[in-house]
């Protein structure tokens, strides 16, 4: 490499500390990138890649983005999971000796963005840290934009970590560099997050107030990891960080990653979008912070019956008084995002418009409080009592910030007249000076007779008198001093104008500088009230979510559920999402009953008949009830479930190298390993990914295990009609089916759940509905008849073999034919395989051991 210039040496020295980030190196009005940063940034940002020292033997790859539009480029990189280090000049170039000193003033990462344009207003932007201890893990969630801090102790191994992290919208995870490489790979591949490292876990006493409620050393160490990382990357005040809250996982309904995905709570399975999810249906909030709270509630439904009932009472109060509720919605429309406004005030990137939004929001709080006091529900009156804001905040903002301030805080025009005496003096000088210039222009026009004469200003030449060349002959000799020649005009100056210029510009410069200092002072005054603003934001969000529940409940005809400890009974249950997207509005409701006598429903019926919908709507109804919302049905008596486990739909996990069947087994294993008697299990078509007998054997074994060992409330749908015989041996299992009828050769799905097993699967009819070729459908029907005939024949042979075996057992003469002897031999082999299968402790096996065992049994069965 050729000899480096002092500036490039400076760049390379700084880059050494930020190897995993794009270094935006400030040069004049541009951020420049060099070497590999430039090559990769040019590709990701689709900007031109150039070269520095292009005439040298080894030119340096280079690209750049304008300083004033850098935010958009940074946003693109952050959304793609990259980090950006902002390197600025930290000394005045006029006074610098040699190369201007530069430092990284902020490291922007996916989990630490604060800029409004980079944030989704309706989602938290969590950064998480993961710390490993002997037999446990601690996860810390921090949202820098709102100041929230939450900690969760995971004592269920690595799988518990993955399930917990999956349930939160995290963009970045901070770990120790000593975390095993294999675990790091899993975090990246399964969660698609940016991985960052922080090994320093020494607690910073500055943040003692944030964890006064924590005495577990593991939690303190884990919290220190993320605090040290955030402080290292942001290099500024974190005064808005809230006290850490320990998440008591045992106080919330647990939803593993499979259930959250399969039930499409916050996004759809295929398109990964809000439309079509339960969140899409329920989100009738008005404020951004209310929408974020609703999402958090969906991710952690309650187990506490008293808190659930409190929410339901408030929803009922809102539901009962439409006019007052509508007035509350209108008032909330004028309330901005108090949480993130408080965050930006502390972080130092708030502007005058933000403070105006804060003021106008706070001015609506008394109105909101008054409206809440008009409801007859006592809980709503209690909410009103909690809505308080210190009037001093409004007084400060009302006296200081103009009503329509500019976005920039460094160009003046943001502080009201009368707020500061010195500022008023500067402004008076500036305004008088400009008035003097306007009067001078009129005077010179009259004196010279040149009507087009004008006095202008630009940053380079200051104030000037401009005369077009066509009028130069009218100008008295020696009246002005020439300053600049243009194509069509001459520009002049006079000693008097130059003197006035100095006075005006000095006043304006000092005025702008003073305004900036005054704004910083106002920001610091408001910063004192950040904890109060954050408490207020939480209360407003709470009101917003619950009024939203009342609004959606009234619109969609939901009812208030009750809760029981023994029996779940829902009349005319509906799927909250599907009924909203059906064009004809003909969703068929169904009843659901689960109790101590029948805690397993075995559901049969054809594909497309509604089995999966029936199962999902139960889970969604349960979740809605346990977050405090009314539910879609005619009446609902619910149980409070501690966990929901699902296996619905088929999907390969190619990244993890797992087939559909392996994913199915993993999800099933997770459920039966962790479920309790208070859990809800939804299994849809278990065993489809392997051979018929393997699948049927596994399905039956799983049902029996749940029935005999777990006794969780379970919905189990299947195409294995042979399993319906389990109702004869399992006392707490009940058969139900989805009605379908054949009419003129076509199947008609009635979507009605009835007691008893289905009589047919209608598979070929479904294929016909899918418009497969007629010749194919005809051939499939013929093959089906042949197969059914062969099965009947084999069944007869088996019966004869069993009868003959019975005769042989009594010592009588055997009349076996050779074929029957062969059947007898196979029967003996079959019984051995069945016995081996019965002896297997299925749930003591790993998924791989289970598959190997099945393979060996299958080989024996085929001999």
GISUL-V734041 format. One record per backbone hydrogen bond with DSSP energy under -0.5 kcal/mol. NH is the residue of the N-H (numbers start at 1). CO is the residue of the C=O. E is the energy in kcal/mol with one decimal. If there is no record, write none. Layout:
NH&CO&E + NH&CO&E
This chain:
9&5&-2.3 + 10&6&-2.1 + 11&7&-2.2 + 12&8&-2.7 + 13&9&-2.3 + 14&10&-2.1 + 15&11&-2.6 + 16&12&-1.4 + 17&14&-1.4 + 18&15&-1.6 + 21&18&-1.4 + 22&83&-2.8 + 24&22&-0.8 + 24&85&-2.9 + 25&23&-1.0 + 25&32&-2.3 + 26&24&-0.6 + 26&87&-2.0 + 27&30&-3.1 + 30&27&-1.8 + 31&65&-2.7 + 32&25&-3.2 + 32&30&-0.6 + 33&63&-3.1 + 35&61&-1.7 + 37&34&-1.1 + 38&34&-0.8 + 39&35&-1.9 + 40&36&-2.6 + 41&37&-2.7 + 42&38&-2.5 + 43&39&-1.4 + 44&40&-2.7 + 45&41&-3.1 + 46&42&-0.9 + 47&42&-1.3 + 50&48&-0.6 + 50&62&-3.5 + 52&60&-3.0 + 56&53&-2.1 + 59&56&-0.6 + 60&52&-2.2 + 61&59&-0.5 + 62&50&-2.6 + 63&33&-2.0 + 65&31&-2.1 + 67&29&-3.1 + 69&66&-0.8 + 70&67&-1.1 + 72&69&-0.8 + 73&69&-0.9 + 74&70&-2.7 + 75&71&-2.4 + 76&72&-1.7 + 77&73&-1.9 + 78&74&-2.7 + 79&75&-2.6 + 80&76&-1.0 + 81&78&-2.1 + 82&77&-2.4 + 84&108&-2.8 + 85&22&-3.2 + 86&84&-0.6 + 86&106&-2.9 + 87&24&-2.8 + 87&85&-0.7 + 88&86&-0.6 + 88&103&-2.4 + 90&101&-2.7 + 91&101&-0.5 + 95&92&-1.2 + 96&92&-1.1 + 98&96&-0.6 + 103&88&-2.2 + 105&86&-2.5 + 105&103&-0.6 + 106&86&-0.9 + 107&233&-3.2 + 108&84&-3.2 + 108&106&-0.6 + 109&107&-0.5 + 112&109&-1.6 + 113&109&-0.6 + 118&115&-1.5 + 119&116&-1.3 + 121&119&-0.7 + 123&120&-2.0 + 126&124&-0.7 + 126&169&-0.9 + 127&142&-2.7 + 128&172&-2.9 + 129&140&-2.1 + 130&174&-2.5 + 131&138&-2.3 + 133&136&-3.2 + 137&154&-2.5 + 138&131&-2.5 + 139&152&-2.6 + 140&129&-2.2 + 141&150&-3.3 + 142&127&-2.5 + 143&148&-2.0 + 144&125&-0.5 + 144&142&-0.7 + 146&143&-1.0 + 147&143&-2.9 + 148&143&-0.7 + 150&141&-2.7 + 151&245&-2.4 + 152&139&-2.6 + 154&137&-3.2 + 154&152&-0.6 + 155&153&-0.6 + 160&156&-0.8 + 161&157&-1.2 + 162&158&-2.3 + 163&159&-2.5 + 164&160&-2.0 + 165&161&-2.8 + 166&162&-2.2 + 167&163&-1.0 + 168&165&-1.3 + 170&168&-2.3 + 171&126&-1.9 + 172&126&-0.7 + 173&194&-2.6 + 174&128&-3.2 + 175&173&-0.5 + 175&196&-2.7 + 179&176&-1.7 + 183&180&-0.6 + 184&180&-2.0 + 185&181&-2.4 + 186&182&-1.8 + 187&183&-2.0 + 188&184&-2.0 + 189&185&-2.9 + 190&186&-2.6 + 191&186&-0.5 + 191&187&-1.3 + 192&188&-1.3 + 194&171&-2.3 + 196&173&-2.8 + 198&175&-2.1 + 201&199&-0.7 + 205&203&-0.7 + 207&204&-2.2 + 208&205&-1.8 + 210&207&-1.5 + 211&208&-1.5 + 212&209&-0.6 + 214&211&-1.7 + 217&215&-0.6 + 220&216&-2.1 + 221&217&-2.5 + 222&218&-2.3 + 223&219&-2.5 + 224&220&-2.3 + 225&221&-1.6 + 226&222&-1.4 + 227&223&-2.2 + 228&224&-2.7 + 229&225&-1.7 + 230&226&-2.6 + 231&227&-2.5 + 232&228&-2.1 + 233&229&-2.3 + 234&230&-2.6 + 235&231&-1.7 + 241&238&-1.9 + 242&147&-3.6 + 244&210&-3.3 + 245&149&-2.5 + 246&244&-0.5 + 247&151&-3.6 + 247&245&-0.6 + 248&246&-0.7 + 249&247&-1.4 + 251&248&-2.6 + 252&249&-1.5 + 253&301&-2.4 + 254&642&-2.8 + 256&254&-0.5 + 256&644&-0.7 + 260&256&-2.4 + 261&257&-1.9 + 262&258&-3.2 + 263&259&-2.6 + 264&260&-0.5 + 264&261&-0.8 + 265&260&-1.4 + 268&273&-2.2 + 272&268&-1.0 + 277&274&-2.3 + 278&264&-1.8 + 279&265&-2.4 + 280&274&-0.6 + 281&277&-1.3 + 282&278&-2.4 + 283&279&-2.2 + 284&282&-1.9 + 291&287&-1.7 + 292&288&-1.9 + 293&289&-1.8 + 294&290&-2.3 + 295&291&-1.8 + 296&292&-1.8 + 297&293&-2.3 + 298&294&-2.3 + 299&295&-1.5 + 300&296&-1.2 + 302&626&-2.6 + 303&251&-1.4 + 304&251&-0.5 + 305&303&-0.7 + 308&304&-2.2 + 309&305&-2.5 + 310&306&-1.9 + 311&307&-2.0 + 312&308&-2.3 + 313&309&-2.4 + 314&310&-1.8 + 315&311&-2.5 + 316&312&-2.5 + 317&313&-2.2 + 318&314&-2.4 + 319&315&-2.9 + 320&316&-2.1 + 321&317&-0.8 + 321&318&-0.6 + 322&320&-0.6 + 325&321&-2.1 + 326&322&-2.8 + 327&323&-1.8 + 328&324&-1.9 + 329&325&-2.1 + 330&326&-2.0 + 331&327&-2.1 + 332&328&-2.6 + 333&329&-1.1 + 334&331&-1.6 + 335&332&-1.8 + 336&334&-0.6 + 338&336&-1.7 + 341&337&-2.2 + 342&338&-2.3 + 343&339&-1.7 + 344&340&-2.3 + 345&341&-2.1 + 346&342&-2.0 + 347&343&-2.3 + 348&344&-1.6 + 349&344&-1.3 + 350&344&-0.8 + 355&351&-1.7 + 356&352&-2.0 + 357&353&-2.2 + 358&354&-2.3 + 359&355&-2.4 + 360&356&-2.6 + 361&357&-2.1 + 362&358&-2.5 + 363&359&-2.0 + 364&361&-1.4 + 365&361&-0.5 + 365&362&-0.9 + 366&362&-0.6 + 368&364&-2.4 + 369&365&-2.7 + 370&366&-2.3 + 371&367&-2.1 + 372&368&-2.1 + 373&369&-1.5 + 374&371&-1.5 + 375&372&-1.4 + 380&377&-1.1 + 381&377&-1.1 + 382&378&-1.8 + 383&379&-1.6 + 384&380&-1.8 + 385&381&-1.5 + 386&382&-0.9 + 386&383&-0.8 + 387&383&-0.6 + 387&384&-1.2 + 388&386&-1.3 + 393&390&-1.7 + 394&390&-0.6 + 395&391&-2.3 + 396&392&-2.5 + 397&393&-2.1 + 398&394&-2.9 + 399&395&-1.9 + 400&396&-1.1 + 401&397&-1.8 + 402&414&-2.0 + 405&402&-0.6 + 416&400&-2.8 + 419&416&-1.4 + 424&420&-2.1 + 425&421&-1.8 + 426&422&-2.3 + 427&423&-2.6 + 428&424&-2.3 + 429&425&-2.2 + 430&426&-2.4 + 431&427&-3.1 + 432&428&-2.8 + 433&429&-2.2 + 434&430&-2.1 + 435&431&-2.0 + 436&432&-2.5 + 437&433&-2.0 + 438&434&-2.1 + 439&435&-2.2 + 440&436&-2.4 + 441&437&-2.2 + 442&438&-1.5 + 443&439&-2.2 + 444&440&-2.6 + 445&441&-1.9 + 446&442&-1.8 + 447&443&-2.2 + 448&444&-2.3 + 449&445&-1.9 + 451&449&-0.9 + 453&450&-1.0 + 454&466&-1.7 + 456&454&-0.6 + 456&464&-2.1 + 458&462&-1.5 + 462&458&-2.2 + 464&456&-1.9 + 465&492&-2.8 + 466&454&-3.2 + 466&464&-0.5 + 467&490&-2.7 + 469&488&-2.2 + 471&468&-1.7 + 472&469&-1.0 + 474&471&-1.5 + 475&472&-1.4 + 479&476&-1.7 + 481&493&-2.6 + 482&480&-0.5 + 483&491&-3.4 + 484&491&-1.7 + 486&489&-2.9 + 490&467&-2.7 + 491&484&-3.2 + 492&465&-2.7 + 493&481&-2.3 + 498&494&-2.6 + 499&495&-2.1 + 500&496&-2.1 + 501&497&-2.6 + 502&498&-1.9 + 503&499&-1.7 + 504&500&-2.7 + 505&501&-2.9 + 506&502&-2.1 + 507&503&-2.0 + 508&504&-2.8 + 509&505&-3.0 + 510&506&-2.4 + 511&507&-2.3 + 512&508&-2.7 + 513&509&-2.2 + 514&510&-2.5 + 515&511&-2.5 + 516&512&-2.1 + 517&513&-2.0 + 518&514&-2.8 + 519&515&-2.6 + 520&516&-2.2 + 521&517&-2.0 + 522&518&-2.3 + 523&519&-2.7 + 524&520&-2.2 + 525&521&-1.9 + 526&522&-2.2 + 527&523&-1.9 + 528&524&-0.8 + 528&525&-0.6 + 529&526&-1.9 + 530&527&-1.7 + 533&529&-2.3 + 534&530&-2.6 + 535&531&-2.1 + 536&532&-2.2 + 537&533&-2.4 + 538&534&-1.9 + 539&535&-1.9 + 540&536&-2.7 + 541&537&-2.4 + 542&538&-2.1 + 543&539&-2.2 + 544&540&-2.4 + 545&541&-2.7 + 546&542&-2.0 + 547&543&-2.3 + 548&544&-1.8 + 549&545&-1.9 + 550&546&-1.9 + 551&547&-2.3 + 552&548&-2.6 + 553&549&-2.2 + 554&550&-2.2 + 555&551&-2.2 + 556&552&-2.1 + 557&553&-0.6 + 557&554&-0.6 + 558&553&-2.5 + 559&631&-2.7 + 562&636&-2.5 + 564&638&-3.0 + 568&594&-3.4 + 569&567&-0.5 + 569&637&-2.7 + 570&592&-2.9 + 571&635&-2.5 + 573&590&-3.2 + 574&632&-2.4 + 576&574&-0.6 + 579&575&-2.0 + 580&577&-1.3 + 581&577&-1.1 + 581&578&-0.5 + 582&578&-1.4 + 589&587&-0.7 + 590&573&-1.7 + 592&570&-2.3 + 594&568&-2.5 + 595&598&-1.5 + 599&732&-0.9 + 600&732&-1.7 + 601&714&-2.7 + 602&600&-0.6 + 602&734&-2.7 + 603&601&-0.7 + 603&716&-2.7 + 604&602&-0.5 + 604&736&-1.9 + 609&606&-1.4 + 614&610&-2.3 + 615&611&-2.0 + 616&612&-2.8 + 617&613&-2.7 + 618&614&-1.0 + 619&615&-1.7 + 620&616&-2.8 + 621&617&-2.0 + 622&618&-2.4 + 623&619&-2.4 + 624&620&-2.7 + 625&621&-2.4 + 626&622&-2.2 + 627&623&-0.8 + 627&624&-0.8 + 628&625&-1.0 + 629&624&-2.6 + 631&559&-3.0 + 633&631&-1.2 + 634&571&-2.7 + 635&571&-1.1 + 637&569&-2.5 + 638&562&-3.2 + 638&636&-0.6 + 641&639&-0.8 + 642&678&-1.6 + 644&254&-2.0 + 645&680&-2.8 + 647&682&-2.5 + 653&658&-2.0 + 654&652&-0.6 + 657&654&-0.9 + 658&653&-2.6 + 663&659&-2.7 + 664&660&-2.5 + 665&661&-2.5 + 666&662&-2.7 + 667&663&-2.5 + 668&664&-2.3 + 669&665&-3.0 + 670&666&-2.4 + 671&667&-1.9 + 672&668&-2.5 + 673&669&-1.8 + 674&670&-1.5 + 675&671&-2.6 + 679&676&-1.7 + 680&643&-2.5 + 681&713&-2.7 + 682&645&-2.7 + 683&681&-0.5 + 683&715&-2.7 + 684&647&-3.0 + 684&682&-0.5 + 685&683&-0.6 + 685&717&-2.2 + 686&717&-0.6 + 688&685&-1.1 + 690&687&-0.9 + 695&691&-3.1 + 696&692&-2.7 + 697&693&-2.6 + 698&694&-2.6 + 699&695&-2.6 + 700&696&-2.5 + 701&697&-2.5 + 702&698&-2.6 + 703&699&-2.4 + 704&700&-2.7 + 705&701&-2.4 + 706&702&-2.6 + 707&703&-2.6 + 708&704&-2.9 + 709&705&-2.8 + 710&705&-1.1 + 710&706&-0.6 + 711&706&-3.9 + 713&679&-1.6 + 714&599&-3.0 + 715&681&-2.5 + 716&601&-2.9 + 717&683&-2.6 + 717&715&-0.5 + 718&603&-2.4 + 721&719&-1.5 + 723&720&-1.8 + 724&721&-1.6 + 725&722&-1.4 + 726&723&-2.1 + 727&724&-1.4 + 728&725&-2.0 + 729&726&-1.4 + 730&726&-3.1 + 731&729&-0.7 + 733&730&-1.5 + 734&600&-2.6 + 736&602&-2.6 + 737&754&-3.1 + 738&604&-2.1 + 739&737&-0.6 + 739&752&-3.1 + 741&748&-2.3 + 743&741&-0.5 + 743&746&-3.8 + 746&743&-1.7 + 748&741&-3.4 + 749&747&-0.5 + 750&739&-1.9 + 750&748&-0.5 + 751&739&-0.8 + 754&737&-3.0 + 754&752&-0.5 + 756&735&-2.8 + 766&762&-2.1 + 767&763&-2.0 + 768&764&-1.9 + 769&765&-1.9 + 770&766&-1.3 + 771&768&-1.8 + 772&767&-1.6 + 777&773&-2.2 + 778&774&-2.7 + 779&775&-2.3 + 780&776&-2.6 + 781&777&-2.0 + 782&778&-1.9 + 783&779&-2.5 + 784&780&-2.4 + 785&781&-1.9 + 786&782&-2.1 + 787&783&-2.8 + 788&784&-2.7 + 789&785&-2.2 + 790&786&-2.7 + 791&787&-2.4 + 792&788&-2.0 + 793&789&-2.3 + 794&790&-2.8 + 795&791&-2.1 + 796&792&-2.0 + 797&793&-2.2 + 798&794&-2.4 + 799&795&-2.1 + 800&796&-2.4 + 801&797&-2.6 + 802&798&-2.3 + 803&799&-2.3 + 804&800&-2.9 + 805&801&-2.6 + 806&802&-1.7 + 807&803&-1.8 + 808&804&-2.9 + 809&805&-2.0 + 810&806&-0.5 + 810&807&-1.5 + 811&808&-2.0 + 812&807&-1.4 + 821&817&-2.2 + 822&818&-2.1 + 823&819&-2.2 + 824&820&-2.3 + 825&821&-2.3 + 826&822&-2.4 + 827&823&-2.5 + 828&824&-2.0 + 829&825&-2.1 + 830&826&-3.0 + 831&827&-2.5 + 832&828&-1.8 + 833&829&-2.2 + 834&830&-2.7 + 835&831&-2.4 + 836&832&-2.6 + 837&833&-2.5 + 838&834&-2.4 + 839&835&-1.9 + 840&836&-0.8 + 840&837&-0.8 + 842&840&-1.4 + 844&841&-2.1 + 845&842&-1.2 + 850&846&-2.5 + 851&847&-2.0 + 852&848&-2.2 + 853&849&-2.5 + 854&850&-2.4 + 855&851&-2.0 + 856&852&-2.1 + 857&853&-2.3 + 858&854&-2.5 + 859&855&-2.0 + 860&856&-2.0 + 861&857&-2.4 + 862&858&-1.4 + 863&859&-0.5 + 863&860&-1.0
